């Protein structure tokens, strides 16, 4: 090959032309990727704003306002008082409401769907971005998932597939938080005693300030919430600074989220909490036994377990479960400190 100024010029011109063609090709590819990304965002936003849950909850026995019937929070019960009769219904010994402020009592629709997305995205972000896709798919196909669930596990609001499924869980799955709660047993018991033995909040009431009575077929079930559906109850928190400090030290406590609760729970002798489902399987409920008389039992998914003072019991309350205290009056109440924890999931 003969080298000349003309041949060099031709080689340089050809190289520049190739570079320009590559730039055009790369630019075209980048634009296609950008357009695909914008289309994806549009689809996600559209499905987020729509109501894939609407109309997918059957109305029937035990299902009120489009959501499977279950316990309403004490605060919802108070909000329901004084409203129209259609807003509050008694069924199987429990009260149900349709307060727009209660996540579990909200009818399926845009409001429920948007709050559900927000809550579950917070859960997915604790793990990997692939968890976001599973959550999105889970919300989109929720009607199919719930309708195909066996009666032993049928959460009221949301079921996320592929999570570990069992009525009870080993303490090892939440080792840090379980050990922290059990180490805090003396402080939590002392704080319970201080709020439980206060004089009644008002004349004609047998309950001290901050306590709420829940409907049961027999006996008494009282709760003292520090966090109710993700919202701290300020006055109660002020009366329980040590319990609040413990909650702040938990790694997996569901804080600032509608699926998260923390409370002292009391069952008097003879009390029965009949079978019901929790709202979702994306949480684990933890009971720390504070006072546990004989003849007290928790049955989850047909499996009975007994509480133990100073020890934690972890269970999935999306399974059908009930609790009872069949002891005598002299045995005193059964008392637990209850917290909701995010489950550890390696597949999220």
N, C-alpha and C positions, 0 to 999 in steps of 0.2 A: 504494500500500500504506500502510495506516494503522499508525503505530507506537504501541504501547501497552505497558504493563507486562506485560499478559498475553501478547502476541505475542512479546515479548522472552524471557519465561520459557519459552514453548514452543520457541523457537529454541535456547535454551541446553540445555533438556532433550533435544531431538532430537540436538544435537551430542554431548552426553555419552553418549547411547545408541549413537551411531555409533562413538565412541571405544571403548566397552566391547566392541562387536561386533568391531572391528578387533583389539583386544587378544586376544580369544578366538581369532580366526582366526590371528593371529601365533603365539600359544601352541600352537595345534593343529599348525601347520606345523613349529614348532621341535621338538615332540614326535615328529612323523613322521620328521623328519630324524635325530633322536637314535636312534630305534628302527632306522632303516635303517643307521645307522653301527654300532650294536651288532650287528646281524645280519651286517654285512660283517666285523666283527672276529671274530665267531664262526666264519664260514666260513673266513676266512684262517687262524685258529688251528687249526681242525679239519684243514684241508688241510696245514698246516705239521706237525702232529703225526702225520698219517697217512703212508703210505708209497707215494707215487705211483711211486717207482722200483722197488718190490718186484716181482720176477717178470718184469721187462721186459728183463733181460739174459739172453740165451740162453747155455746152457752148451754148449760145443763146443770144437773145437780152438783153442787159444790163449786160451780164456776160463776162468779159474779162479775158483771160488767166486762166480760171478755177476758178476764184473767182468772185462772184456776183459783178457787176459793182457798183461803188459808188464814193465818193469823193476821190481824191488822195490828199495827203498832199502837201502843197506848196513846201516843199523841194523836194518831188518826182518830181513835175512838173519841177523844175529847173534842177534836175538831168537828166530828160528826154530830155531836149532841146539839140539839137545838135547830138542826137543819131539817129539811123535809124527810118524811119517813122513807122515801125511796132511796135516800142517800145512806141509809143504815139498815142492815138486815141481819136478823138473828138466824143462824143455821147451825145445827149440830152442836149447840152450846157455845158457839163463837160468834163474834161480831165481825161484820164485813162493812167496808165503806168504799166510796168511790171518790175520795178526796183527791183533787189534782195535785196536792202537795205530797201525797204518799206514792212512792215508786211502785210498791207492790199492788196498790189499788188502782193505778192508772189504767184506763182502758187502752187496748192496743190501738196504735195510731202514730201520728207524727211525733207527738210529744214523748211517748214511750220509746219510740225507735231512736230518736236523737239522743235521749238520755242513756239508752242502752249502748249505743255506739261509743259515747264519751266514756262511760264506765269501763267498757271492755277494752278500748284502746289503751287506757291506762294500765290495764292488766297485761296486755300483749307487749307493751314497751318495756316491761320488766325483764323480758327475755330476748327474743330476736325479732327482726322485722318480718320473718316468715310467720310469726304469730299474728301479725296484723292481718295477713291474708286469710288465715284460718278464722279469725274473729269475723272478718267481713263476710266470708262464705257462711259462717255459722249463723249470723244474723239474717242473711239473705234466705237461707234454707230452713229457718227456724220452725216453720209450720210442719214441714216434713219430719224434722227431728223429733219434735214433741209428740206428734201423732203416732210415731212408731215406737215410742218409749214404752217399756213394760210398766205395769202399774206400781212396781216396787220402787222405781225411781222416775219421777215425773215432775221436774221443777216447775214452779208456777210461771216464771218469767222467761228464763233463757237456759238452754242446754248447749254446752260446747263439747263437740265430739272429740274423741282421742285423748281425753284426760284420764288418768288412772281412776278407776271406778271401784269403790268398796264402801260398805257402810261405815267401818271404823278404820283408822289409820294408825300406824305405829308412831310413837313419839319421835322416832328418829327422823321422820320427814320434816319435822319442824324443831330440830334439836335445840337450837339457840333460844328460840322464843319459849319453848316448853320449859327449859331449865330456868330461864329468867323468871317466868311466872311462878314456878315452884319455889324458887329462892325468895320470891316476894310474898309467899303465903302468909307469914306472920303479919306483915304490914297491911295486906289486903283484908285479912280477917279482922284486924283491929279497926280498920276504916269502916268495914261493914258494921261492926258493933256500934260505932259512933253515930252512923246515920240511921240505923235500924231502931235504936232505942230513944230517938228524939220524941218529944210530945207530938200529938197529932197536928197536922198542918192547919186545921180549922175545926170548929165545933161540929159535931155530928159525924166526923170522919175518924176512922181508926188508923189511918195511914200517916206516917211522919212525912215531912216535906220532901218532895222529889219522887216519892214512890207512886207507882201506877198499878191499879188492879186490872188484871186481864180476865176475860170471860172463860170460865171452865165449867164443865158439867157438874163437878162437885169439888169442894175444897177451895183453897185460895192460892192464886198464883200472882205474885207481885214482882215487879221489875223496877230497878233504879238505873236509868240509862245515863251513861256518861257521853256516849255517842249513839245517835239513833239515825240510821240510814245515812251515815256520813256526816251528820251535823252534830257538833258538840252542844250539849245542854249546859250553858254557862253556869247557872246557879248550882247545878249538881257537881260540875267539875270543881267549883270553888270549895265545895264541902269535902272533896276527895282529892287533895293535892298529890298524895302518894300514889294512888291508883292512876292518876293522870300521868305522873312521871313514869310509871311502869309502861303505860301504853306508848309513850314517846320513845322508849328504848327498844320496843319490839321491831324486828326487821321486816316482818311481813304483815303487820297489822293493816287492815284495809281502812285507811284514814281518808277523809274527804271524798268518799265514794258511797254511792247509794247502797252498795252491797255490804257496807261495813257497819258493825254495831259493837258496842261494849257496854255491859251492864252487870249489876248484881241481880241474881234471879233467886226467888224464894218460893218454895212449895211447902204449904202447911200440911200437917198430917191429914190423910184422907183425900188429898188433891189428885186430880187426874188431868193431864193434858192429852187430849185424844189425838189420834193419828192425823198427821198433816205433812205437807211437803214444804221445803224451803224454796226460795225464789230461783236459785241457780246452783250449778255444780262447780262454778269457778271460785269457790271459797271453801275453806275448812272451818268448821265451828269448833272452838276449843272451850271446854268446861274445866275450870280449876275448882276442885272440891274444897269448900271452906267448912261446911258443916254437913256431915253425911250420917244421919241416923240409919238404923237397920230398916229393911223392907222398902228401900228406894231403888228405883231401876229406870234405866233408859233403854228403850228398844228401838234399834235403827235397822231397817231392812230385814226385820224378823230376828235380828241378833240381839239378845239382851246383854247389857253391861251394867255394872254397878260403879258409882262414883267412889272415890277414895279421898279422904281429907289430905290436902297437900299435894295431890297428884292431878295431872291433866289427862283429859279424855278428848281425843280428836275424832270427829266424825263428819260425814258428808250429809248435811241436812236436806239435800235434794232427794234423799231416800225417804220413803214413808217412815215416820218415827213418832214415838209417843213417850211420855214420861209419867211416872206416878210415885206417890209417897203413901204407902199403906201402913205406916207406923202408927203408934198411939200418940195421944196428945202430950204425954210426958216425954216423948222422944224429941220433941221440938221440930223446927222446920229443916228442910233440906236447903242448903244455900250453896250456890256456885257463882264464880266470877266468869262471865262469858265474854269471849272475844272472837271476832271473825278474822281469819288469816288467809292471805293469798296462798294457793297451793304451789308447791315446787313442781315444775313440769319441764323436763328436759326436751320434750318434743315441741315446745312452743317456739 
